[in-house]
């Protein structure tokens, strides 16, 4: 009883520090993990070996490998090149620009980190808007909303998906057959809704449409040689992801192997390349794994699952829909990574008591992914575009996000819930 | 040689209470790159550079995008006008903190200070703090270079 209470207290205090931003999340995480292991050893419910075993190296390897590829691709100007190309192709037409930039951001964020994608596309978006003489706000918000929505479609699109795939044993193709169709519908809903909510801004005829035709994409690509090399490796890795189950390779091995191949081929300044990798994020993941491992060892998660299993009378379908909305509401206000890491053992223990948990994994992925759209702090991509826009003459405010982003979250969750119910037999397989 | 020996003694300055619009007109009329901002007693309280005013109309993307050589047409941002509110702001709100030296300041020290603060002109003050002159990088640099002695003949490498 006492280990359970203590472990819960340590976890709750750490989460409070992370979510209230009283302490940097990596620092709060690592401190919580240290206290958890210390308490576990003192009371005998958690050992160092168990703490290390709780770390999911499959997730870490996949993240590290993909981060390395992005770190190599980032300085080549490839992201900028795509955004400039989208600007030219739009010929200054605001709605066409919205669709093109939204699509570019989404496709990139399906395979690469959402935050990096938005960090690199958003400044060029501001550039295109300024030379056109239109507001950048609809485009910036659309990029963050669509990147977060689209990222749910693939195993590597979003950290919660990596975590879920690793825990549930889902393959890359499972995501393409189960998540992608539903995400595509949600994505289209989000795009149409953004188009409607910003109809005034997007209805303006830009006074200077010809200026975008003078943008030179080739000049925006600073290092085409390196870009080509990294893209070839990335393409190879994505092909391997498609067949990783058949050839018995883990996603982590493919990502790290691709990172190794790209590093050997490009031979960059390693100091600069590794500086671009977000070590803080990786350490944060490790700390959360160790803390949740402590909760599990103390028997807390079994108790929670026991409570949830009492809701046996609830039909599984309703349970899944409730999970979509519950997780979405949580991840609108807090980081979706800790939520996912904490939910995974709960779902696993529901499996142990006999529930078919496959549809619940998908509900978790949808809720964690789409919930972030609801508020300006809901996802890191949102925070990035908002803080970039604060450095311009037309900042995105929290109130504006509640008016334009929250409806997108509600609509995508609603569409997803309907499709979830309709596709429930498929999602259960 | 000291800065007092190479500075210009006619200084165009502007009172701290003047507006941005008045400053812009003065820059254009006198064709200068920097205006020392002075209080009622003629003591410098800040410096106003051309670029402080141009920053008011500079597109945001120039700060946000590292390399802008692929942008061949600034489009809507090409001939921007500052807002009437910006034009009516007192220069006190736009100026940079004051940096000035006395007439006895050495040339290399003066040049180093300007380089560090990224200034192109340096106000010079009397011991009582009143503005008495202004020296540009070119004034100081040319005076420094003029003091270099040619190498002795026959010693060439």
Interface residues (C-beta under 8 A of the other chain):
Chain A: X77 X80 X84 X123 X124 X126 X127 X130 X131 X132 X133 X206 X207 X208 X210 X211 X212 X214 X215 X216 X217 X218 X219 X220 X222 X388 X391 X392 X393
Chain B: X59 X60 X61 X63 X64 X65 X67 X68 X69 X70 X71 X72 X73 X74 X75 X76 X77
